[in-house]
Amino acid sequence: MFTSFPIHVDGQTAEKAQVNPSIAHVSDEQFEEQVLKSSEPVLVDFWAEWCGPCKMIAPILDDVATSYAGKLRVAKINIDHNQKTPRNYNVRGIPTLMIFKDGKVQATQIGAISKTQLTQLIDKTIGGLSASA
């Protein structure tokens, strides 16, 4: 389910990271196509590698990506490598989670959140399409 790959920092391998294939990692250039033009609602995680709370919610996002497959897409955008999109959406703190539907922000959550709180936000925002937990 997860693919492990090395992370390179200044030419040296820092650590191995787990990547869920159900989560899209998008750039500023891909944001319009992958998020705004998506036929499904998209939960976007604005994050950074140095952010502790971002790392804390990563397993929750993995679970949500799997349990809501076909109903909701999950995308992550690294704010250090992609500064245009966070600026366009006034992201001032991370993690910031935004749910986009039909090209527009439908809900925003700033800060770490429990899986229960996140699934409630998703269900309320995308019309009560409850996922199996």
Secondary structure, 3 states (H helix, E strand, C coil): CCEEEEEEECCEEEEEEEECCCEEECCHHHHHHHHHCCCCCEEEEEECCCCHHHHHHHHHHHHHHHHCCCCCEEEEEECCCCCHHHHHCCCCCCCEEEEEECCEEEEEEECCCCHHHHHHHHHHHHCCCCCCC
